Amino acid sequence: MTVRSKDSKNKKKTSNKNILTFLKKHYIIIIIITSIVIFISVAIYLIIPKIKINGNVYETISYKDTYKESGYKATMLFKDINKLVKVDNKVTNNKVGSYDVTYTLNYKFLTISKTRTVVVVDNDKPVVTTEVDEIKACPQEEKPEVTYTAYDEYDGDLTDKVYPEYYEDKLVLNVADSSNNQERKEIKVNRIDNESPNINLKEGTTVYVRYGTNYNEPGYTAIDNCDGDITDKVEVSGTVGNNVGTYKIT
């Protein structure tokens, strides 16, 4: 619990009375001083030159577009002084980046400057092109091949930036340009093996053996489009006799 003395309360009342008394006695002077301050502030505001930027102070345009200056308005005491403004335009239309357009007004000892920021962007996705929209692949083929190209209007050739993703039933080609515009192209993968293997006989399908000598197998290879070399899977049947005649080795 706080206990305040009567003497403290009396002092506070006396202080408040003194302030009110002072304000009543100097009321006119206070009004005059306040009016003078307001007048001076308004006068300074009107006298100092001003620049107002037309349009947005932050603009975004495509690199394919040409930057069009929205203009500005410079005034002093409601008088047009645009001719005193110097514009420094650093915008490069065909290059992605952030650029400043600076408006500077030099008037006697005053320098007033305003800035507009122009951001040149690339919002166009790259284009991925393939010769086919469906590829045939062997069932066990992990990475089926396809010929493709990637091109971006701003970056040019992006073929070496393509990242392929392999799935059981599709191949996905991903690419992104320097502005991170991403493109994704899917190609259907048809996994099928309907081609027979091929047996290659060394020395051909007919071999001549001199009577009285033994037949020596010249050899063979077996190649499959999906399984590769399957020579060890070949089964050989048939024999060659010692008598003159024609024999079959299958």
Order of alpha helices (4+ residues) and beta strands (2+ residues): alpha-alpha-beta-beta-beta-beta-beta-beta-beta-beta-beta-beta-beta-beta-beta-beta-beta-beta-beta
